[in-house]
Amino acid sequence: MSGLLSRFGKRHIELATRWMGSATAFGATAGLLVLYVTDFKTVLQYLPYYNGKYKEE
């Protein structure tokens, strides 16, 4: 395992931190897409605007 970690240097860490914002945005978007496609009521009932679909009268 230490052999693998020794291959990562200062440049790799710099690139990873530079891409962290984009990776977070893409991950959050993918998560919301999964919730929308699967229609996961347990979570979506707390999402503003979309939760009107689950209001009971």
Backbone bond lengths (Angstrom), bond angles and torsions (degrees), N, CA, C in turn:
res aa  C-N    CA-C-N  psi(-1)  N-CA   C-N-CA  omega(-1)  CA-C   N-CA-C  phi
1 M - - - 1.446 - - 1.519 110.47 -
2 S 1.300 118.03 -37.57 1.467 119.65 -179.12 1.525 110.72 -68.24
3 G 1.333 117.75 -25.22 1.455 120.58 176.12 1.522 111.66 -65.07
4 L 1.322 115.25 -38.10 1.457 120.53 178.23 1.529 110.88 -69.03
5 L 1.311 116.39 -42.38 1.465 120.17 -179.53 1.518 112.53 -68.42
6 S 1.300 117.13 -28.59 1.466 119.70 -179.10 1.526 111.68 -73.00
7 R 1.327 118.11 -15.90 1.462 121.52 178.26 1.524 112.09 -77.24
8 F 1.318 117.27 -19.84 1.455 121.28 178.78 1.516 109.38 -88.61
9 G 1.314 115.26 124.72 1.452 119.68 -178.59 1.510 111.98 -116.61
10 K 1.307 114.60 -166.28 1.450 121.96 -177.72 1.534 110.78 -60.47
11 R 1.303 117.48 -39.34 1.461 121.90 -178.98 1.524 111.63 -64.64
12 H 1.336 117.59 -39.80 1.454 121.12 179.01 1.523 111.45 -65.92
13 I 1.301 116.88 -39.57 1.463 120.89 178.22 1.522 110.01 -65.94
14 E 1.324 117.11 -40.01 1.456 121.72 178.12 1.530 110.76 -62.68
15 L 1.316 117.40 -43.83 1.460 121.09 178.38 1.533 111.46 -65.57
16 A 1.306 116.73 -39.83 1.463 120.50 179.90 1.526 110.98 -63.95
17 T 1.321 117.61 -41.49 1.461 119.69 179.26 1.522 110.94 -69.98
18 R 1.305 117.25 -30.83 1.460 120.94 178.92 1.533 110.92 -68.79
19 W 1.321 118.02 -34.30 1.460 122.49 -178.21 1.526 113.02 -90.71
20 M 1.325 118.52 -4.55 1.465 121.79 -174.23 1.534 112.17 -60.16
21 G 1.318 118.93 -41.61 1.465 121.04 179.96 1.514 112.24 -63.76
22 S 1.326 116.43 -44.86 1.461 120.49 179.23 1.532 110.87 -65.52
23 A 1.310 116.81 -41.58 1.469 120.41 179.88 1.525 110.55 -63.91
24 T 1.314 117.63 -37.91 1.461 121.16 177.88 1.524 110.63 -66.06
25 A 1.326 116.87 -44.07 1.465 120.86 179.88 1.523 111.28 -64.07
26 F 1.312 117.50 -45.08 1.462 120.75 178.48 1.526 111.08 -64.68
27 G 1.309 117.65 -39.45 1.468 121.21 178.70 1.518 112.18 -65.26
28 A 1.329 117.02 -42.75 1.464 120.54 178.86 1.527 110.46 -65.56
29 T 1.317 116.45 -41.38 1.458 120.41 178.49 1.522 110.93 -64.20
30 A 1.310 116.72 -41.75 1.469 120.12 178.37 1.526 110.52 -64.20
31 G 1.322 116.89 -38.87 1.462 120.14 177.68 1.513 112.50 -63.70
32 L 1.341 117.02 -43.33 1.465 120.08 177.04 1.524 111.70 -65.51
33 L 1.312 116.67 -36.17 1.460 120.36 177.64 1.534 110.85 -63.71
34 V 1.312 116.33 -41.90 1.469 120.12 178.22 1.527 110.16 -63.10
35 L 1.346 116.85 -42.26 1.460 119.25 178.12 1.523 111.43 -63.02
36 Y 1.320 116.89 -41.22 1.467 121.17 -179.17 1.530 111.33 -66.72
37 V 1.306 116.62 -44.13 1.467 120.45 -176.93 1.526 111.21 -69.49
38 T 1.327 116.73 -39.36 1.460 119.57 -177.81 1.520 112.38 -84.53
39 D 1.356 117.66 -11.73 1.464 122.58 179.87 1.531 109.90 55.07
40 F 1.314 116.98 52.43 1.462 125.27 -174.77 1.530 109.36 -78.14
41 K 1.328 117.28 91.92 1.462 123.30 -171.96 1.529 112.69 -60.47
42 T 1.306 118.19 -34.75 1.456 121.29 -177.36 1.525 111.75 -57.31
43 V 1.305 118.04 -34.15 1.462 122.19 -179.22 1.523 111.29 -98.61
44 L 1.340 116.76 -42.35 1.460 120.69 -173.47 1.518 113.88 -68.62
45 Q 1.322 119.35 -18.25 1.457 120.31 179.04 1.526 111.44 -67.37
46 Y 1.331 118.71 -16.06 1.459 122.76 178.72 1.527 112.95 -99.95
47 L 1.312 118.13 -1.41 1.456 122.32 -178.90 1.530 109.29 -85.64
48 P 1.354 117.99 123.22 1.464 119.72 -178.53 1.528 111.27 -58.66
49 Y 1.292 116.23 151.57 1.455 126.78 179.67 1.533 112.13 71.39
50 Y 1.295 118.00 -47.10 1.475 121.09 -177.49 1.526 110.85 -77.34
51 N 1.346 117.44 -22.70 1.463 119.80 -175.16 1.522 112.94 -73.15
52 G 1.340 119.19 -9.57 1.458 121.18 176.52 1.514 112.24 -61.32
53 K 1.287 116.05 -22.41 1.469 121.89 179.12 1.531 110.93 -66.46
54 Y 1.323 117.36 -24.95 1.470 121.35 -174.04 1.524 113.46 -105.99
55 K 1.325 119.66 6.15 1.467 121.29 -179.57 1.519 109.34 -69.63
56 E 1.334 114.35 133.11 1.460 120.07 177.89 1.511 108.75 -104.35
57 E 1.301 116.01 139.42 1.467 119.92 -177.23 1.502 111.54 -100.32
